[in-house]
Amino acid sequence: MFQGYTQQTVDFMWGIRFNNERSWFMEHKEEYQKELLEPTKALANEVYDGLMEKLPHEPLMVKVSRIYRDARRLHGRGPYKDHLWFCIRTGDEDWTGKPTFYFEIAPDYYSYGLGFWAASPATMERFRRYTAEHPEELEELTRKLQKDGRFAIAGPRYAREKKAPSDLLQPWFQMKSVTLQFEKPLDERIFRPELAQEIVAELGELVPFYRYFAKLAAMAD
């Protein structure tokens, strides 16, 4: 069960950001496993169990990221990440085009939400086409999103503005890939066991969006 992160969690993440090389990591590997990896796995499992109660028939699985960067994609960076994340997603081989819940913690922020990891242009074109034909569905969801005010539409944007069927839907149509995101600097919440159930409750508010995006993904399948 998730008991909260610790100050040692935060210290380790700052440490690896500024000492991103193997000798430092090996000296602090036990700290990484105890203070960052283990609580993140516990949080992931608790959030997964909570979401599965809300989506009992969805074929979802939970995955915790590795701290090791892909050696083929270092691009001048160190071999380790200074953050850790988990996602709750389908087991499809091409899951990046399916709606995915996520949580991420870094030395200076934490974030969670729902979206596409890397939606293809075809996926986003299908999303815009369906939404233009049935705008009332997403408009209703968007009004509730704006009323709650916790999650914001985020993601890479197109350079040229695309026309939406209404002003309310305009932000959605500008995204190359879309995420509903809550993000803020680290605060006392991360140290509390209650964080897990708070995230479950807040991600639960995005279940209607999950079903909306899953329906579009199923159309492609």
Secondary structure, DSSP 8 states (H G I E B T S, - for coil): ------HHHHHHHHHHHHS-SHHHHHHTHHHIIIIIIHHHHHHHHHHHHHHHHHSTTS-EEEEE--SB--GGG-TTS-SB-S-EEEEEEE--TTGGGS-EEEEEE-SS-EEEEEE-SS--HHHHHHHHHHHHHSHHHHHHHHHHHHHH-S-EEES-B-SS----SSGGGHHHHTBSS-EEEEEE---GGGGSTTHHHHHHHHHHTTHHHHHHHHHHHHHH-
